[in-house]
Amino acid sequence: MIDRFIEHISAELRYSELTVKNYRRDLEHFATWWCSERGFEAGSFENFDVTAVTAQDVSDWVLYRIEVGKLAAATMNRELSSIKSFFRFLRSKDIVKSDILKRIGSLKAAKVLPVFVPQSRMEEMLESVEELSYERDFRSQRDSIIISLLYGCGIRLAELLGIKVGHISGGAVKILGKGGKERIVPLLPELTARIARYTAVCRQMGIELGSESKLIVGSKGKPLSRSTVQRVVANQMQLSGIQGRKSPHVLRHTFATDLLRSGADMREIQELMGHSSLRSTQHYTHTSISQLQDAYDKAHPHK
């Protein structure tokens, strides 16, 4: 289909040779990435199925190009324009039934979208972390808890390190955020079970964990350092094949992004993340250029 579109803009619309070259390159890059995300042969776009492409695919592509390709907004907008033109052409030929990209706008030159882990990659990482949680050694248990809390609760690195054993109660965790503000974040039952397994392993090793003890500790029971947590996160993300930036804050971005994708209210996300304003929440929860604005419009109390 790409060849057919290129022939259309070259022979019928008479676009310049350079423009046609740019369109082909942009579309082949997108098609190759789309295929690789689905496990097809690297460097190939022969399995590219235009009827299976979704708006979310294009949003993920935009974020991938910004994060990994380090593209400026203007360059990204040009690539996005190529993809939009291609799908308008497909729509005009009745190859696809709807304009899936109608709601995706252009990037503003002054703003860079936050980095987060694409949903498919995050699922792979969570499966790996779940396997770690059933290992009997202390380090595997602890590393599983680190990743699970950062992503499962959307907390900051400093907030993770500040959690005490006594802060875990009734299926929730008390988080001490910026400015000494406290908030309660619910825990999924599986995460509560993981924490119980982890504390049991700690006690088997002779690590005393009282209610005032820090939850995340080293093998000698001392609170873990920021650099060690950062290394744990980076290593796990690397093992899961995640590209680009690897840090605790990326998991926080991902938590917010996934909540928004799942239809969570903006106010709920704001509460869970400990933001003082919706403006802060907007910064952390961009999943597509237009989706966030739609969610904000629905959540705004004066709408």
C-alpha positions in Angstrom: 0.0 0.0 0.0 2.9 2.4 0.6 4.1 2.0 -3.0 0.5 2.7 -4.2 0.4 5.9 -2.1 3.8 7.0 -3.3 2.8 6.6 -6.9 -0.3 8.7 -6.1 1.6 11.7 -4.7 4.3 11.4 -7.3 2.3 10.8 -10.5 -1.1 12.3 -9.7 -0.3 15.1 -7.2 3.2 15.7 -8.7 4.9 16.3 -5.4 8.6 17.2 -5.6 11.2 14.4 -5.7 12.4 15.4 -2.2 8.9 15.5 -0.7 8.2 12.0 -2.2 11.4 10.7 -0.8 10.6 12.1 2.7 7.1 10.6 2.6 8.4 7.1 1.7 11.1 7.2 4.4 8.6 8.3 7.1 6.1 5.7 6.1 8.6 2.9 5.9 10.0 3.8 9.3 6.6 3.7 10.8 5.7 0.4 9.1 9.0 -1.2 10.2 8.4 -0.1 13.8 4.8 -1.3 13.8 5.9 -4.7 12.6 8.7 -5.0 15.1 6.3 -4.2 17.9 4.4 -7.2 16.9 7.4 -9.5 16.7 7.8 -9.6 13.0 11.3 -9.8 11.4 13.5 -6.8 12.2 14.0 -4.4 9.4 11.0 -5.6 7.4 7.6 -4.0 6.8 6.1 -6.7 4.6 3.7 -7.7 7.3 2.4 -4.2 7.7 -1.4 -4.4 7.9 -2.9 -0.9 7.4 -6.3 -2.1 8.5 -4.9 -3.1 11.9 -3.3 0.2 12.8 -4.9 2.2 15.6 -4.7 5.8 16.8 -2.9 4.5 19.9 -0.2 2.9 17.7 0.5 6.3 16.1 0.6 7.9 19.5 3.1 5.3 20.8 5.1 5.9 17.6 5.3 9.6 18.2 6.5 9.1 21.8 9.0 6.5 20.6 10.4 8.8 18.0 10.7 11.6 20.5 12.4 9.4 23.2 14.6 7.2 21.1 15.0 9.3 17.9 15.4 12.5 19.9 13.3 14.3 17.3 12.4 18.0 17.6 8.7 18.9 17.4 8.9 20.3 13.9 10.5 17.1 12.6 8.0 14.9 14.4 5.1 17.0 13.0 6.4 16.4 9.5 6.6 12.6 10.0 3.1 12.7 11.6 1.8 14.6 8.6 3.2 11.9 6.3 1.3 9.2 8.2 -1.9 11.3 8.3 -1.8 11.9 4.5 -1.3 8.2 4.0 -4.3 7.2 6.0 -6.5 9.9 4.4 -5.5 8.3 1.1 -6.4 4.9 2.4 -9.8 6.3 3.6 -10.5 7.8 0.2 -9.9 4.4 -1.4 -12.2 2.7 1.2 -9.2 0.6 2.3 -9.7 1.7 5.9 -13.2 2.5 7.1 -12.6 5.5 9.3 -10.1 8.3 9.8 -8.3 7.0 12.9 -5.9 9.9 13.1 -8.5 12.7 13.0 -8.2 13.4 16.7 -4.4 13.4 16.8 -3.1 17.0 16.6 0.4 18.4 16.0 3.0 18.8 18.7 3.7 22.2 20.1 7.3 23.2 19.5 8.0 24.3 23.0 6.8 21.1 24.7 8.3 17.6 24.9 6.1 14.8 26.0 7.1 12.8 29.1 8.8 9.5 28.6 6.8 6.4 29.5 7.0 2.7 28.8 4.7 1.5 25.9 1.9 -0.7 27.2 3.2 -3.9 25.5 6.7 -3.5 26.9 5.3 -2.7 30.4 3.2 -5.9 30.3 6.4 -7.9 29.6 8.2 -6.2 32.4 5.4 -6.9 34.9 5.5 -10.6 34.0 9.2 -10.7 34.7 8.7 -8.9 38.0 6.0 -11.3 39.0 8.4 -14.2 38.4 10.9 -12.5 40.6 8.4 -12.2 43.4 8.2 -16.0 43.7 11.9 -16.4 44.0 13.2 -17.3 47.5 16.2 -15.1 47.6 16.1 -11.7 49.3 17.3 -9.6 46.4 14.8 -11.0 43.9 12.0 -10.4 46.4 13.2 -6.8 47.2 13.7 -5.9 43.5 10.2 -7.1 42.7 8.8 -4.9 45.5 10.7 -1.9 44.2 9.4 -2.1 40.6 5.9 -3.0 41.8 5.6 0.0 44.1 7.0 2.5 41.7 4.7 1.5 38.9 1.8 0.1 40.9 1.5 3.3 43.0 3.0 5.9 40.7 5.3 7.2 43.5 8.5 9.1 43.4 11.9 7.6 44.3 12.1 9.6 47.5 8.6 8.5 48.4 9.5 4.9 47.9 12.5 5.2 50.2 10.4 6.9 52.8 7.9 4.0 53.2 8.0 2.4 56.6 6.7 -1.1 57.3 3.9 0.5 59.5 2.8 2.5 56.5 1.3 -0.6 54.9 -2.1 -1.3 56.3 -5.6 -2.4 55.2 -4.6 -2.9 51.5 -3.1 0.6 51.2 0.1 2.4 51.7 0.7 5.8 53.3 2.9 8.0 51.2 4.8 11.0 52.5 5.1 13.4 49.6 6.5 16.7 48.8 6.1 19.4 51.5 5.3 16.7 54.1 1.9 16.1 52.5 0.5 12.6 53.2 -1.7 10.6 50.9 -3.1 7.1 50.9 -2.6 5.0 47.8 -4.4 1.6 47.4 -2.5 -1.6 46.8 -3.6 -4.3 44.5 -4.1 -7.6 46.4 -1.2 -9.2 44.6 1.2 -6.4 45.6 0.1 -6.8 49.2 0.9 -10.5 49.0 4.3 -9.7 47.5 5.1 -7.4 50.3 4.2 -10.1 52.9 6.5 -12.6 51.1 9.3 -10.1 51.1 9.0 -9.2 54.8 8.9 -12.9 55.6 12.2 -13.5 53.7 13.7 -10.5 55.5 12.9 -12.0 58.9 14.2 -15.4 57.8 17.5 -13.6 57.1 17.5 -12.0 60.6 16.5 -8.5 59.3 14.3 -7.0 62.0 11.5 -5.0 60.5 9.5 -3.1 63.0 6.7 -0.7 62.2 9.2 2.2 62.1 11.7 0.3 59.9 12.1 1.4 56.3 10.5 -1.1 54.0 13.1 -1.0 51.3 16.4 -2.2 52.7 19.7 -3.9 51.9 20.8 -7.4 52.9 22.0 -6.0 56.2 18.8 -4.2 57.0 20.0 -0.7 56.2 17.9 1.7 54.1 18.7 1.4 50.4 20.4 4.3 48.6 18.9 6.2 45.8 21.6 5.0 43.4 20.9 1.4 44.2 17.2 1.7 43.5 18.0 3.5 40.3 20.3 0.7 39.3 17.7 -1.9 40.1 15.1 -0.2 37.9 17.6 0.4 35.0 18.7 -3.3 35.1 15.1 -4.6 35.2 14.1 -2.3 32.3 17.1 -3.3 30.3 16.4 -7.0 30.9 12.8 -6.4 29.7 14.1 -4.9 26.4 12.8 -1.4 27.2 14.6 1.3 25.1 15.4 4.8 26.0 15.5 6.4 29.4 15.4 4.0 32.3 14.6 5.5 35.7 12.1 5.3 38.6 10.4 8.5 37.2 9.7 6.8 33.9 7.6 4.2 35.8 5.8 7.0 37.5 5.0 8.5 34.1 3.8 5.1 32.9 1.5 4.7 35.9 -0.3 7.9 35.1 -0.4 7.2 31.4 -1.9 3.8 31.9 -4.5 5.2 34.3 -5.6 7.8 31.8 -5.7 5.2 29.0 -8.0 3.1 31.2 -10.4 6.0 31.7 -9.5 7.2 35.1 -10.7 10.7 36.1 -8.1 13.4 36.0 -8.9 14.3 39.6 -8.3 10.7 40.7 -4.9 10.7 39.0 -4.1 14.0 40.7 -4.9 12.6 44.1 -3.0 9.3 43.6 0.1 11.1 42.3 0.1 13.8 45.0 -0.1 16.7 42.6 -1.3 20.0 43.9 -2.9 21.0 40.6 -4.3 19.5 37.5 -1.6 21.4 35.5 1.0 19.0 37.1 -1.2 16.0 36.3 -1.4 17.1 32.7 2.4 17.2 32.4 2.6 13.6 33.6 -0.3 12.0 31.7 0.1 12.8 28.0 -0.7 9.7 26.0 -1.7 11.4 22.8 -1.9 15.0 21.8 -5.7 15.2 21.8 -6.7 12.5 24.3 -5.5 14.4 27.4 -7.5 17.5 26.3 -10.6 15.4 25.9 -10.1 13.9 29.4 -9.6 17.3 30.9 -12.7 18.7 29.2 -14.8 15.9 30.7 -13.3 16.3 34.2 -13.4 20.1 34.5 -15.9 21.1 37.1 -17.1 24.1 35.0 -17.6 22.2 31.8 
